[in-house]
Amino acid sequence: MAQYTTVNGSVALITIQNPPVNALRAAVREGLFNAIQKASSDPLVRSVVLSGQNGTFCGGADIKEFGNVSSMSGPLLVEVFALMETSMKPVVAAIEGFALGGGLELALACHYRIGHSKARVGLPEVNLGLFPGRQVIAGEALKLGLLDRVTDHNTVDTALAFAKSVEGKPLDNRRLGNRPCPPLENMDAFFEEAMKRVRSRARGASAPVVCVQAVRGAATLPFHKGMELEKVLLGTLFNSGQAQASQYCFFAERAGARWSMPSGARWDTCRALSISTAAVIGLGTMGRGITVALARAGLSVVAVETQEHQLAEAQRVVSHMLKGGGQVSYSSDLQAAAEVDLVVEAVFEDMALKEKLFKLLSSICKPGTLLATNTSTLDIDRLASCTRDPQLVVGMHFFAPAHMMRLLEVVYGPRSSPEAVATAMQLGKRMGKVSVAVGNCPGFVGNRMLKPYLEQAYFLLEEGATPELVDAALEEFGFPMGVFRMTDLSGLDVGWRIRKEEGLTGPDVPAGQPTRSRHGHRYSPLGDLMCERGRYGQKSGRGWYLYDKPGGRVARSDPWLRNFLEEYRVRNALVARPIHRQEVLERCLYAIINEGFRILDDGIAASPQNIDAIYVFGYGWPKHRGGPMFYAGQVGLARVLEGLERYHLAHPDVPHLEPSSLLRRLVASGSPPIHKWNQMVKGHRSQL
Ligand SMILES: CCCCCCCCCCCCC[C@H](O)CC(=O)SCCNC(=O)CCNC(=O)[C@H](O)C(C)(C)COP(=O)(O)OP(=O)(O)OC[C@H]1O[C@@H](n2cnc3c(N)ncnc32)[C@H](O)[C@@H]1OP(=O)(O)O
């Protein structure tokens, strides 16, 4: 856990050994504690170098231990730090790779810090619901005074030589606890302003706010008082529920990499195909973003668009986004895709168009080319059936803007081969995405769960809510944008086109169909009516809100909409009633959660963690709430079930509010913790 050797006669070299990131779990803390004590008591040792195994200093406290803080054993981190800081022999940290969180604190407890030029240091715990903040690279850390020296050579050798050179020198002014924070002018005003800004950006997350309180304490109080305050604040965060949610997200983000398919194929037994060239077909907003994402991942990309004016515009935009980096060529001819290893289709969401394209691609592309569709809802299997090699067809569902959004849904159909899935998942990794493999059904995971959410939002408008009220409730919960602002941004016409494809609106609806009912279920035509009036959202300058111009970003309330809703209610004999924020949250969020349980039960998602990763990284679900499934567990499954039953009773014509069978089974079996839910899933498959 902490290897101890003596080097150059008088330097004790302590190496942390806990792969893969040398996290500070109990055995490591104990090993470090004992090693420092040994160095202190050995008369031959005159200095100490602290390093990490395999070019990695330390990734911080072991997040897995946070799950059960009360049963943590071994010395506390602060006790290890105190022992190092008070050592009478100089302790030098040799930082390679990264020193993060408790890892950086460990380095700060040393008397000197030498960092490799490529090393990263920082306190990223705010992402785990604990304080503090960002990471910096060695050069900046040197300027900030976090490091004493930066080297391009062997860091441990440099640190060993340095340690030798400071043996016997006084250490008092090297101990952090003896170095007060320099006073700032207008300290109070500074922290008040900082707090105001952080609060407005935190969207209900406690860690960033508490972080400012802790920094204020560190800057204004004596060292030991600052430490006491930090302990109290840390305790608040640990008990807030938000820290658990954020830490759960840390692991959910990584869990998708260990994918499995119902066939039993899994990440560790399937080999990915080798991909170095790609074609992107269709250069609208999505196609352009996908081109940039693939090019940045090092692929040579041919971007294909049959409409010349669109091609020229895409070339200009993509070149600007890539700023000269990346290998991209452009063509208006589909034949340009003949020799590539991968095709990503990103044309309009129109099944007939996509089927035609897949048929063509299948005849144009060389054998072995992976054909991926960026469809957000359509049937992967139907597209696969148009091709020569259906096993080489998968969905790669990107989220706009595709070069920035972290999520990639990799959709496998019943005939997609494990190799095809492995290849798409590996590509996701190369693009720096959080990739999640999901099964084939309308909307897959993300959009399938979005449907009941949107539906509830529309129903709430019918019943008396306003877009402002619904959005405020959701934004207060932590979403970056409420549902109406979000649909204004993504374009109301997107859903309209999908509903037309589904025969819910447009010419395919049989004559005499009641306005607010489809297939015997409640339906709200509000979105369709908006589109019929040219209100597509930001792109047309008006949607649920009013914008100063087409493409404008600043949403204003629109008196027209208020009248429109009033007239709509009168026309449909609906009486507006006051709607409380709590009802907005419960109906919108429980509807998402309920569909999540159905998705789990259908085997479309392999685990609740996968669903949560999709919602956090693709749909703006606040990380400090852990994702919809985790949130359901925090609220209490029985309470979610009771809420759904109540709302379903009030709205019996809304099947999405009818509690799912899995939720009922889980509650009946005593609401087990989230990691046990899979055991209750129909046709349960092992999650390893
Ligand atoms: C009254 C008072 C009550 C309070 C009581 C409190 C008592 C407890 C006191 C605790 C005090 C803690 C103080 C400390 O400040 C807190 C911390 O240090 S929190 C940890 C901070 N560190 C981080 O946030 C870093 C997180 N990790 C990363 O960013 C990355 O993993 C990496 C280190 C940059 C490496 O990235 P990659 O190379 O891409 O590798 P992966 O990300 O895929 O990780 C590989 C593997 O390692 C697992 N892992 C990574 N970091 C940790 C970790 N810190 N702990 C445990 N496990 C970690 C990761 O999950 C991967 O494993 P896999 O999931 O694939 O199995």
The ligand as a MOL file (V3000), in Angstrom:
LIG
                    3D

  0  0  0     0  0            999 V3000
M  V30 BEGIN CTAB
M  V30 COUNTS 66 68 0 0 0
M  V30 BEGIN ATOM
M  V30 1 C -18.3490 15.4190 11.1630 0
M  V30 2 C -17.5610 15.1640 9.9250 0
M  V30 3 C -18.2370 14.1490 9.0790 0
M  V30 4 C -17.4940 14.0300 7.8500 0
M  V30 5 C -16.8440 12.7220 7.8330 0
M  V30 6 C -15.9660 12.7120 6.7030 0
M  V30 7 C -15.0240 11.5850 6.8000 0
M  V30 8 C -14.3840 11.3700 5.5130 0
M  V30 9 C -13.2810 12.3210 5.3240 0
M  V30 10 C -12.9820 12.3800 3.9030 0
M  V30 11 C -12.2510 13.6250 3.6320 0
M  V30 12 C -12.0430 13.6310 2.1900 0
M  V30 13 C -11.3930 14.8590 1.7570 0
M  V30 14 C -10.9470 14.7890 0.3290 0
M  V30 15 O -10.7720 16.0960 -0.0590 0
M  V30 16 C -11.9780 14.1630 -0.5570 0
M  V30 17 C -11.4480 13.5540 -1.8230 0
M  V30 18 O -10.3080 13.3940 -2.0730 0
M  V30 19 S -12.6510 13.0700 -2.8640 0
M  V30 20 C -11.7770 12.4490 -4.2680 0
M  V30 21 C -11.2470 13.5430 -5.0890 0
M  V30 22 N -10.7360 13.0130 -6.3070 0
M  V30 23 C -11.4140 13.0740 -7.4380 0
M  V30 24 O -12.4810 13.6220 -7.5360 0
M  V30 25 C -10.7820 12.3790 -8.6240 0
M  V30 26 C -11.7560 11.4250 -9.2260 0
M  V30 27 N -11.1420 10.6570 -10.3000 0
M  V30 28 C -10.9190 11.1820 -11.5070 0
M  V30 29 O -11.1470 12.3150 -11.7920 0
M  V30 30 C -10.3510 10.2390 -12.5250 0
M  V30 31 O -10.6940 8.9420 -12.1650 0
M  V30 32 C -8.8110 10.3400 -12.6630 0
M  V30 33 C -8.1380 10.2060 -11.2990 0
M  V30 34 C -8.4430 11.6890 -13.2940 0
M  V30 35 C -8.3050 9.1980 -13.5790 0
M  V30 36 O -9.0170 9.2470 -14.7900 0
M  V30 37 P -8.9090 8.0370 -15.8470 0
M  V30 38 O -7.4960 7.7000 -16.0360 0
M  V30 39 O -9.7480 8.4280 -17.0100 0
M  V30 40 O -9.5400 6.7750 -15.1250 0
M  V30 41 P -11.0350 6.5220 -14.6330 0
M  V30 42 O -11.7300 7.7830 -14.3220 0
M  V30 43 O -11.7050 5.5970 -15.5760 0
M  V30 44 O -10.7550 5.7930 -13.2430 0
M  V30 45 C -10.1640 4.5050 -13.2120 0
M  V30 46 C -10.8240 3.6910 -12.1130 0
M  V30 47 O -10.5080 4.2910 -10.8430 0
M  V30 48 C -11.6940 4.5940 -10.1420 0
M  V30 49 N -11.4290 5.8240 -9.3510 0
M  V30 50 C -10.9470 6.9730 -9.8170 0
M  V30 51 N -10.7940 7.8510 -8.8150 0
M  V30 52 C -11.1880 7.2250 -7.7060 0
M  V30 53 C -11.2660 7.6010 -6.3370 0
M  V30 54 N -10.8700 8.8130 -5.8920 0
M  V30 55 N -11.7460 6.7080 -5.4630 0
M  V30 56 C -12.1210 5.4770 -5.8530 0
M  V30 57 N -12.0670 5.0440 -7.1420 0
M  V30 58 C -11.6050 5.9250 -8.0430 0
M  V30 59 C -12.7450 4.7910 -11.2180 0
M  V30 60 O -14.0280 4.5730 -10.6990 0
M  V30 61 C -12.3390 3.7390 -12.2220 0
M  V30 62 O -12.7760 2.4910 -11.7820 0
M  V30 63 P -13.9710 1.7520 -12.4790 0
M  V30 64 O -15.1830 2.6150 -12.1990 0
M  V30 65 O -13.6480 1.7070 -13.9260 0
M  V30 66 O -14.0410 0.4400 -11.8000 0
M  V30 END ATOM
M  V30 BEGIN BOND
M  V30 1 1 1 2
M  V30 2 1 2 3
M  V30 3 1 3 4
M  V30 4 1 4 5
M  V30 5 1 5 6
M  V30 6 1 6 7
M  V30 7 1 7 8
M  V30 8 1 8 9
M  V30 9 1 9 10
M  V30 10 1 10 11
M  V30 11 1 11 12
M  V30 12 1 12 13
M  V30 13 1 13 14
M  V30 14 1 14 15
M  V30 15 1 14 16
M  V30 16 1 16 17
M  V30 17 2 17 18
M  V30 18 1 17 19
M  V30 19 1 19 20
M  V30 20 1 20 21
M  V30 21 1 21 22
M  V30 22 1 22 23
M  V30 23 2 23 24
M  V30 24 1 23 25
M  V30 25 1 25 26
M  V30 26 1 26 27
M  V30 27 1 27 28
M  V30 28 2 28 29
M  V30 29 1 28 30
M  V30 30 1 30 31
M  V30 31 1 30 32
M  V30 32 1 32 33
M  V30 33 1 32 34
M  V30 34 1 32 35
M  V30 35 1 35 36
M  V30 36 1 36 37
M  V30 37 2 37 38
M  V30 38 1 37 39
M  V30 39 1 37 40
M  V30 40 1 40 41
M  V30 41 2 41 42
M  V30 42 1 41 43
M  V30 43 1 41 44
M  V30 44 1 44 45
M  V30 45 1 45 46
M  V30 46 1 46 47
M  V30 47 1 46 61
M  V30 48 1 47 48
M  V30 49 1 48 49
M  V30 50 1 48 59
M  V30 51 1 49 50
M  V30 52 1 49 58
M  V30 53 2 50 51
M  V30 54 1 51 52
M  V30 55 1 52 53
M  V30 56 2 52 58
M  V30 57 1 53 54
M  V30 58 2 53 55
M  V30 59 1 55 56
M  V30 60 2 56 57
M  V30 61 1 57 58
M  V30 62 1 59 60
M  V30 63 1 59 61
M  V30 64 1 61 62
M  V30 65 1 62 63
M  V30 66 2 63 64
M  V30 67 1 63 65
M  V30 68 1 63 66
M  V30 END BOND
M  V30 END CTAB
M  END
